[in-house]
Amino acid sequence: MSKFLLTNREREVFELLVQDKTTKDIAQQLFISERTVRNHIFNVMWFEIQPLRSNSMP
C-alpha cells in the first residue's frame, strides 16, 4: 500500500503547475486564492526536500 504525502488539492495544484500554468491561472481554475496556491506549492516543495535533509543528517 502506498502512502500519499500530499493532499488531493496539493496534487491538483502540482499537476497544473507542471502544465506551465501560472499561480493566477491555477487559482482561477480551482476557485482558490493565489496565496493558497503558493502555500500548496510550498508544501509540495517541502515534501520533496525532506528526504534529502534526513539523508544528510549525521
PEZI-V348985 format. One record per residue. RES is the residue in one letter. PSI is psi in whole degrees, -180 to 180 (none if undefined). OMEGA is omega in whole degrees, 0 to 359 (none if undefined). D_LAST is the distance of its C-alpha to the last C-alpha in whole Angstrom. Layout:
BEGIN
{{RES | PSI | OMEGA | D_LAST} {RES | PSI | OMEGA | D_LAST}}
END
This chain:
BEGIN
{{M | 133 | 182 | 30} {S | 139 | 179 | 28} {K | 121 | 179 | 26} {F | 127 | 179 | 27} {L | -20 | 182 | 25} {L | 150 | 176 | 27} {T | 167 | 177 | 30} {N | -42 | 182 | 34} {R | -41 | 177 | 34} {E | -40 | 177 | 31} {R | -42 | 178 | 32} {E | -46 | 180 | 35} {V | -45 | 181 | 34} {F | -43 | 179 | 32} {E | -40 | 178 | 34} {L | -36 | 179 | 37} {L | -43 | 180 | 34} {V | -12 | 173 | 34} {Q | 11 | 177 | 38} {D | 30 | 175 | 38} {K | 149 | 176 | 39} {T | 166 | 177 | 39} {T | -35 | 178 | 37} {K | -44 | 178 | 41} {D | -46 | 182 | 42} {I | -45 | 180 | 39} {A | -45 | 180 | 40} {Q | -42 | 182 | 44} {Q | -37 | 183 | 44} {L | 1 | 180 | 42} {F | 46 | 177 | 44} {I | 168 | 180 | 41} {S | 159 | 177 | 40} {E | -34 | 178 | 38} {R | -40 | 177 | 36} {T | -40 | 176 | 35} {V | -48 | 180 | 34} {R | -38 | 177 | 32} {N | -42 | 178 | 30} {H | -41 | 178 | 30} {I | -43 | 178 | 29} {F | -45 | 180 | 26} {N | -42 | 179 | 25} {V | -46 | 180 | 25} {M | -38 | 180 | 23} {W | -43 | 179 | 20} {F | -32 | 179 | 20} {E | -39 | 185 | 20} {I | -16 | 182 | 17} {Q | -47 | 178 | 15} {P | -35 | 179 | 14} {L | -43 | 181 | 12} {R | -43 | 183 | 10} {S | -31 | 178 | 9} {N | -26 | 184 | 8} {S | -7 | 179 | 6} {M | 141 | 180 | 4} {P | none | none | 0}}
END
